[in-house]
Amino acid sequence: MMAVILFLSLILVSSGVNAQEIIDSSAFLDEGGLAQPLLEERLSLRGKKRRAYRGGKEGLLNNTVSIRVKGSSGAGVVLDDASAQKILPMFGKHFLSDKRLIVTNFHVIHSGEAPMVMFIPADGLELETSEIAYASVVSTVPEKDLALLLVNARPAHVRGVSLASVSRTNIGDDVEAVGHPGGQMWTYTRGYISQVRANYEWNYDENFTLKADVVQTQTPISAGNSGGPLFNRDGKLVGINTLIRSGQNLNFAVSTSEFEHLANGSEQVEVMKSVRDQFGWDEFPRLMQNKYREVDRGKLPSGHEYQQFVSIADPSITFRAIYKERSALHRIFQTKKHAQGTLHVELNPNHANSNAWYKATVRQGKKVISQGWDFDGDFVIDYLN
């Protein structure tokens, strides 16, 4: 299990909880909307252009996509069918005949919103002619900052890229990157491999450590390159541009050697899906019975029904499961006390991140103070956005 965030250890290991302190979850239930993000994205592109390039770089540009989720954006790279099947052998040629698999960084899509993928225009520079589609998250490996997306779109000019291995024998080799730094769409840069580092560690915050094999490069990249490709001189993929260190030209891409972990992430999806399908009024208590026992059930003022659970090992740990309908679990709520006040933790099983059990939201009063994910289903937040 991933290291638990220090801040959230205060939230999720504290004591003194009782049933009366559980917040009335109806105050935080989502309301539907009429947003049309694909249409809005298309309208926002009117009059905008991508940059033009000379030479034989069109293949590199064509296989790089723009990825947007609420509050963030980045890049990704499209895999060819052979590479896609190598990573996920269960995806046959027939399955991929009208789809594309895309690799990006987990931190690009970590919000859990359904990502929107934009392909480069087939000809001309007008972005409003770009093909845009929603993607589903097939696999995530947060500790290596990798994610795999599946999109039901297959533009003819997007062929996909093949994978190449990289080692210290490649130090000094030319490499090329494509991304969208500062909103400058499909920007191409060129440099060389400075070093190849095994089990390199880094942090996005002081409490969550990532570790992966990386390619260090002085190729100029910036924040908008996150999730985008690093190509070798043959146009094959050697890494996913991920991290910029303070200093001069200290840039790092997660090596393609780490892509094998995406297969494990995909297998976990099927297990999670089969178990989550049993998150109903009668089945959920049985799934919890080894570690939690039900102590109460009833109806909230909102009309939602609830079941109250307490940890067998630690009676101070309780949570309330909320149901809009008995056929499906809607939310889990915990109330925790710590030195700075009472915090309310919401765990939502309904989200687009296919490798997480719950999306977590922490509130103090009605103010959201942090969000994250529970990846192993133990009701402990493993990753903060």
Secondary structure, 3 states (H helix, E strand, C coil): CCCCCHHHHHHHCCCCCCHHHCCCHHHHCCCCCCCCHHHHHHHHCCCCECCCCCCCCHHHHHCEEEEEECCEEEEEEEECHHHHHHHCCCCCCCHHHHCEEEEECHHHHCCCCCCEEECCCCCCCEHHHCCEEEEEEEEEEHHHCEEEEEECCCCCCCCCECECCCCHHHCCCEEEEEECHHHCCCEEEEEEEEEEEEEEEEEEECCEEEEEEEEEECCCCCHHHCCCEEEECCCCEEEEEEEEECCCCEEEEEEHHHHHHHHHHHHHHHHHHHHHCCCCCCHHHHHHCCCEEEEEEEECCCCCEEEEEEECCCCCCEEEEEEEECCEEEEEEEEEEECCEEEEEEEECCCCCCCCCEEEEEEECCEEEEEEEECCCCCCCCEEC
